[in-house]
Amino acid sequence: MSPNTHPDAKGEGNAVVHPRHELSEVLHQPVRFSIAAALAKTESMDFKDLRITIQVSDSVLSKQLSLLEKAGFVRIKKSFVGKFPRTSVSLSPDGQQAWEHHIATLRLIAGG
């Protein structure tokens, strides 16, 4: 068996399927991966703190969060603290599950 195959994954005709097919296309993109990684470590994060943590611009973060929200992976909550708008972001249960599966698949591919 090739080192790049998973013994339990069977494709058409019992051919072994590489585990990369299990990776989330949504989470595979580097900025979205970084967002999920940061959010997986906490209950929620303010938009500003998340932007600083993953080192992207407001517009890049906003665009990627919209894609994650559309996929059902994050929850975005907008509120006000006094007169100031506040946006907080958290992984949804589906997002947490997708994150854990994505990481487990990466570890499987890496052999660890």
CORMOZI-V578934 format. One record per backbone hydrogen bond with DSSP energy under -0.5 kcal/mol. NH is the residue of the N-H (numbers start at 1). CO is the residue of the C=O. If there is no record, write none. Layout:
BEGIN
NH/CO + NH/CO
END
This chain:
BEGIN
5/2 + 6/17 + 7/5 + 9/6 + 10/8 + 11/15 + 14/11 + 15/12 + 17/9 + 21/18 + 22/19 + 23/20 + 25/23 + 28/24 + 29/25 + 29/26 + 33/29 + 34/30 + 35/31 + 36/32 + 37/33 + 38/34 + 39/35 + 40/36 + 41/37 + 41/38 + 42/39 + 45/89 + 47/87 + 50/46 + 51/47 + 52/48 + 53/49 + 54/50 + 55/51 + 56/51 + 61/57 + 62/58 + 63/59 + 64/60 + 65/61 + 66/62 + 67/63 + 68/64 + 69/65 + 70/66 + 71/67 + 72/69 + 73/68 + 74/68 + 75/90 + 77/75 + 77/88 + 79/86 + 81/84 + 82/80 + 84/81 + 86/79 + 88/77 + 89/45 + 90/75 + 92/73 + 96/92 + 97/93 + 98/94 + 99/95 + 100/96 + 101/97 + 102/98 + 103/99 + 104/100 + 105/101 + 106/102 + 107/103 + 108/104 + 109/105 + 110/106 + 111/107 + 111/108 + 112/107
END
